[in-house]
Amino acid sequence: MLNVSSFMSVRSMSWQKPTIQKSTFSETLPETKTQEVTRPQQSSGMKPFSEVATDGRAFLDQQYEKHGVKNTFQYRDKTGTFRREVFSEFDLMDLDRRMLYAMTNNEGGQFTAEEVRLGESWMEDQIQQVMFGQGSDPTDYQTPIINGIKFLDDMASPEEKASFEWIEARATAQFMYEQDQRDPIRRGKGDDESLSTTNPLVLLLMSAHGEMWEAHKTDMTARLENQSAYKSAYQQWLSQQDSFGEYSLDMLV
């Protein structure tokens, strides 16, 4: 699923831009007749989440059928690794993120463990591509963070935004952005007010980052999850899972 390491990789003064490229086949796939494949683009809108998951299942099955894959052993490569190459003709950014989130959560119990991991990998790869794609400048510290924040805000579904992983990633990115704005070396050309947030749990986790920042002055082993604000945010998030139903997601984003 979402990993804050994408944002933390920018913290180093000399970060290395990740290499982003499509996979290559690790084994020859059987030849099949060319057929039109529906691209699962960003169009799921506010369909019921169960329907989005069903669309994801259909997309995977369509790809397996296209390449003559009929069982779990066939969609592993010679090393036993899940064969992502079955999907290599798709641009990662064309894949519907809400559908991917349904995969990563095994919505409706329709996905295998390998498919869940594939969905998680695709979601993280989308963030990586937005932040560190072609043309990015390794001396520009703020643009990757700005791009990541905008992607989290604009492309994440209500279900994803209600997850603690999204809240943590959004808080990490916002905290880093605001810290860098106070650094004359790292700051960008100016503040972008659109990057502010009013999400109370994001703000609370930003406070946790501040607590850890202070703690590191005397203890470099201090961890974010051990800060009081982090624990408070997590407990509040847990209580919301018990209190809010399917139609209350808009209260969380």
PyMOL commands that set and color helices and strands:
alter all, ss='L'
color gray80, all
select helices_A, chain A and resi 5-8+49-66+84-87+92-94+97-104+107-109+113-132+142-155+158-161+164-181+193-195+200-215+224-226+228-243+246-251
alter helices_A, ss='H'
color red, helices_A
deselect
rebuild
show_as cartoon
